[in-house]
Amino acid sequence: MSDAYEQSVELHRQHQGKIEIKSKVPLDTREDLSRAYTPGVARPCERIHADVNESFDLTMRGNSVCVLTDGTAVLGLGNIGPAAAMPVMEGKACLFKAFANIDAIPLCVQVPEGDAGTQQLIEIAKAIAPSYSGINLEDIAAPRCFAVEDALQDIGIPVMHDDQHGTAIVLLAAMINAMRVVGKEFTDARVVINGAGAAGTAIAKLLRCVDHESDVCVSVKEVIMCDSKGIIGPDRTDLNDEKKALLAFTNRPGISGTVHDAIKDADVFIGVSVGNLLCADDVRRMNNDAIILAMANPIPEITPDEARKGGAAVIGTGRSDFPNQVNNVLAFPGIFRGAIDARATRINGRMKLAAVHALANAVQNPSPDQILPDPLDHSIAPLVAKAVEQAAIESGLSRVATV
């Protein structure tokens, strides 16, 4: 692993980053220049001034996404700031291009701490919206990420915080197929989630159909949320507003204790937290044919070998060297591709669930070692995109009439 780290440094140094800008048109003659720039360029400007929607056809806006971050929650590194976040944002841009042919541009911004910084980030996103078809919020810490995303849903282009919804979408697809493998009913599932940040909160909401219409969303029976201090329940006096809000749809029995108490008789454990949290004995206390989706990187909450010792039937992690890698790259390129193709004004719950089912259905015969497609399967993004585009049109969020 250390070799991979040093090789990455060398790769970044050799290429001075991972992305570049290239011209789509030739600039070899005076005629080329007059069409690409002055005087000819005045006419596209006039067309866009008369109808701003022309900007999607006449400029790069029609296939562009901004990857926007403040650098406050970068991978497992935490608050390392916008400059240090750039390699990750460049990587995200590479994935957009490779899997969905979207031109993604990193924008790493320095904003103050607290409410002032949150408002500034919101205003930056609003100000840049005329240049893009969508904004991918990335690596923004909770609770700021919730406030920023909520404030940007009516700016006329899709805005999605991938750490929340991309993670939740792939996770739900994995869980649907895992439940098929073990032969259990999704609606009977008791789920324990460890980690109550951006990803954990979004997963819990999706599993409990919060803000999702009942005709397209099916809820699990119960979700118990845990953070570093234990079960999030009504007895806790240290909960912030975001965690208090979780009690409206989680922990209906009102239990208390640690994650080790919560996991008793659970069907599914989902980890978006820290490594080496559980052991085989914890899995033994779960229901038969337990499902473990341990997402902490680079060390999962429990290793696959340890989970198997406890009797887990299906195990997924965030790592590429174990079966069942739960990776956001299976979701976000296709989601934004579909939203862009529909010229959608936002990404709603129906579009997210369309992505979930497209992803789950891409594995026709799920098995304990394959509940999701390979993250490098380039056929997946188009499948997700088509489903998302159709859902956008059916939801009335599309600027185009037909698929």
N, C-alpha and C positions, 0 to 999 in steps of 0.2 A: 504493500500500500504506500509506503514512503517513497518508493520509486515513482509511482504514479503522481504523487504530489510534485516531486522535483521535475519530472517530465512535463507536467502541466506548466510549471514556471518557465521552462525552456521554450515550450510551444508558444506561450503568450509573448515572451521576449522576442523570439524569432520573427513572429508575424506582427508584432506591435498591436496586439489584440486579435480578435477573431472575425470582425466584419469590416466591410468597406462600402463606399458608394461608387457605383458605376453608371455611366451614361447609357441610356437605352437607344440613343440616336447618334448618327455620325455628325461630326463637326469638321469636315474635311474641305468644304467649299464655302464660298460666300453665300450661295443659295441655302446650304445647310444652316449657316449662322442666321440668315434672315428668317428662316422658318422656326428654328429652335429659340431664337432670342429676338432682338429687335430687327425690323419693325413688326414681324408677323405675330409675335407673342401677345401683342395688344388685343388681338381679336379673341383668343381664349379668355383673357381677363374680362373683356366686355361680356362675353357669354355667361361667365360665372357671376359677374355683378348683376346680371339680369335674372339669373336663376342659380342659386347657390348649389342646388343639386347637381348642376353640371360639373362641379368640382370633383365629383366621384368618377366621372368619365374622362375629364380633360387633364387631370393631374394625378400624381402618385397617391393622393389621398385615397383613391378608390381601392387600393390594395395595401394600405399601411396601418400598422398598429404601433402605438407608443407603449413602451415598457417603462412604467413610471415607478420610481422608488425614492424613499428618503434614507434607505440604508439602515433602518432601525431593527430589522429582524432577518438578517441574511443567513440563509441556510442554517447550519448549527452554530454559526459564529456570533450571532446576536447583533447588537448595535455597534457596527463597525464604521458607519458613516457612508455617505454617497460615493465618494471616490473609490473606497475599497469594495463597494458593491458592484462596480462597473464590470468586472470579469463575469459575474453571475448574470448580469443583465445582457451582456454580449452573448453569453451562452444561450440565454432564452431566445434572443433574436435569431441565433443560428438554428434553433429547433423550430421556430416559426417558419423559417425559410425552407428547411429540409423536409418538413412533414406536411406543410400546408401552402407552400409557395407564397407566404405573406412576408412583405418587407416590414420588419419590426425594427424600431429605432429606440435604443436605450436613452432614458432621460433620468439622470441621478441628480437629485436636487437637495440642497442644504436648507433646512427649515428649522426654526427654533423648537425647543421642547414645549410641551403643554398645549393648551387650546389654541394659542396664537399660531403655533406651527401647523396644527391640524387645519385651521382655517386657511393658512397660506397655501398648503398643499392642495386644498380644494380649489382655491382660486387659480392656481397654476394649471390644474387639469382643465378647468373651464376655459382658460385663456388659450390653451393649445388645441382644443377640440376641433377648430376649423381645419386643422392640418391632417386629421386622421379619420379612419373609419371606425376605430375602436381604441380603448385604452385598457391595457393589462396592468392592473396594480400589482406590485410585486414586493415581497419582503418588507412589508410595513407592519410594525408591531401592533398588537392589540393593546388597548381598545381603539387606538387611532384608526386602524384599518376599517373598523365597522362604521365609524362616523364619516370617513372620507367616501367610502363606497356608497353609503346611503344618500349622501348629499349630491351624488353625481348621476343619479338614475334618470334625470330629466334633462340632460344636456344635449340630447339628440343623437348620440352615438352610444354603442354598447360599452359599458365600463364593468369590469369584473376583477375581483381580487382572487387570483388563481390559488393562492395559498389556502383560501377558504374553500371556494367552490370547485376548483379543479380537483383538489384532494378529496372532497366529499363525493364528487361524481364518480371518480375511479374507485373509491372505497366502497360505495354502494353497489357498483357493478360487480366488484369482487365478492361482496357479501351475498348478493343475489345468487351468483353461481355456486358459491360455497354451500349455501343452504340447499341448492339443488343436489349437490354431491352427497350431502348427509341425509337428504330426504326429510328435512324439517320444513314446516310452514313458516314463511317469513313473518306473518302476522302474530305468531306465537313466540317470537324470539325475545329473549331478555338479553340486553346488550350492556356491557360496561365499557365506558370510554375513559381512558386516563389521559388527561391533558385538556384543559379548558380554555385554551387560547383560540386563535383564529380558526385553525383547522378543526379542532375538537368541537367548537361551537357550531360550525357549519355542518359537520357530520351529524351531530345530534339533531339539528333542525331538519335535515333532510330525512333522517330515519323516523322522525316523529311528524313529518309532513307539516312543519311550521312554515307558514307563508306559501304553501303549495296547495293547489286545488285538489279536492278529494277524488275527483273523477280521473285524475292521472297519477295520484300519489297514494301509496299503501304504507301504513305505519306499522312499525314493530310494536310489540306489546309493551315493552318497558325499556327505558334508557336510564342508567345510573351514571352520572358524571363524577369524576374525581379530579382533583388537582394535587399539587405537591403536599397539601395538608390533609388530604383524605377525601371522603365523600362530600359532595356539595349537597347539603341538606338544610332544612329549616332551623336546625340547632346552631348553625355556624353564625358567628357574630362578626366575622372578618371578611365577608363577601363584598366585592365591589358591585356596582349597579349591573354590570354585564352578567356576572355570575348569579346575582339574585334573580335576574330575568330568566335564567335557565330553569329555575324551580317551577315555572309555569307549565313546563312540558317534560320535565325529568323528575326522577325520584319521587314518584307518586306515593310509595309507601312511607316516605319520610325517614328512611334509615340513616344511620350514622356509622362512623368508623373509618377504617382505612380501605385502600383499594383491595387489600387481601380479604377484608370482610365483604366488600361489594361483589367480589368475583364468585362467591359461593352460589351455586345453582344457575350461573349464567350460561347462556348458549354461545355467546360471542364476546371476545375481548378485543377491543380496538385501542391501540396505543399510539398516541401522537405526543410523546413526552420524552422520557429518558431511558437509557439503556440499562439492562440487567435489573429490571424492576421485579420480575416474577421468576418463580422456579417451578419445577415439575409438580411439587405438592399443590401449588395454586391451581394448576390445570386440573389436577385430580379432583378438586373441590367443585369444578364446573360440572355442568350436565354432560351426559355421554355425547360422544361425537362433537366435542368442542371445536370451535373455530377461533383461531388466533390470527389477528392481523396487527402485527407489531411493527410500527412504522418508524421508530426512532432510528436515526442514522448518525454515525456508521454502525453503532451497536444497538440492535433492537431490544425492546423491553424484555424479550426472552428469545433465546436462540432456537432455531428450528429443532435441533437435536434435543434440547431440554424440554421443549414443548411436546415432542413426540414421546419422551419418557413419561410425561404426565397423561398421555392418551389423546392428545389433540388429533383430530381427524383431518383438518385442513389448516395449513399454515402459510401466511403471506407476510412479506417484509418489504421494506423500501430498497433492499439491496439487489444488485444485478447478479450476484454470485449464488443466490438461493432461488428455488422455484417460486413462482407467483410474486414477481416484483410488482408492487403497486406504485406506479409511476405516473405523475401528472402529464407526461408527454403523450399519454394515451388520450387525453381529454382536450387540453386547451388549444392545440392547433386546429383540431376539427371544429371545436365550438366557435372560435373566432372566424374560421373559414366560412362556416355556415351563416353566421351572423352578418359577415361582410357580403356574402353572395346575396343574402336577402335584403341587404342595406337596412338592417334592423336598427331601430332607435334605442333598443336596450336588449339585455338578456334576461328573460323572465324564467319563472319556475318550470313552465312547460318545455322550454328549450333545454334547460338543464336535465330534466328527466328524460327528454328525447335522447340526449347524449348518453345518459346512464343505460338505457335499454339498447341503444345501438351498440354500445361497448359490450354489454353482457351477451347480447345475441351474436356477437362476432365469434364467440366460442360455442360452437354447436353442441359439443359433447364435453362439458367440463369434467375434470377429474381432480383428485387431490393435488396433483402437481401442475394443473393448468386450469385456473379459474379466470384468467385474463389473457388477452392476446400478448404476444411478445412486444415490448415497448418499441422495438425497432421495426415492427411490421408497418410498412408504408401504406398498406391498404386500409388501415383503420381510420385515419383522419378523414378520408373522403366519405366513409360510411357515417361517421359522426356528423360531418358537415351537412350531408344531405338530410339527415334526420333533424338537425337543428334548424336548417333553412326552412324545411316544411313546417316545423312547429312555430317559427317566427311568422310565417305567412298566415297560418291558421289562427294565431293569436292577434292578428291585426297590427303587428309591429313592423311589418316590412314595407319598404318604399317601392317594391316591385309587385306586380300583380300575380305572377305565376312562377312556379319553380322551373 
